[in-house]
Amino acid sequence: MTMINEKGSIHIGTDVYTTITGAAATNCFGVKGMAARSKADGLVHLLRRESMSKGVKVYVNEDDSITLELHIIVDAGVNLKAVSASIMSEVKYIVTRTTGANVRSVEVFIDSMMV
């Protein structure tokens, strides 16, 4: 994604967005970590801190806004609606504040619960 201002242009790669998004999401209450589905066995796996960006997908829209898709694993017994709303709000705020990008939407997919 490229942003242009009076002093020049800035190109921000999608890896930056995935890293910021993964860090913001895992700091929310009730989130155990980011999830990835294995292609070999189809099971959901908890990602380690260094690879948590694999649970995030970034889509650049035609109006230069971005849509973020997160796959997470939550703690058992948490209110899923409240956790999802908290993640959406926090991720949108942190990504916008950090990069200046217009975040159109944050889509949260709860892939599993950890006991």
Number of C-alpha atoms within 10 A of each C-alpha: 15 10 13 9 7 5 6 7 10 11 9 13 11 15 14 12 22 22 18 17 27 23 18 18 30 20 14 17 14 22 21 20 24 29 27 22 16 10 8 6 7 9 12 17 17 19 19 12 12 8 14 23 24 19 24 25 17 17 14 14 12 7 8 15 14 20 17 22 18 26 24 28 24 24 17 14 10 13 11 14 9 12 19 22 13 15 25 20 13 18 25 21 14 16 21 13 11 10 13 11 18 15 18 15 15 21 16 18 14 17 18 19 15 12 7
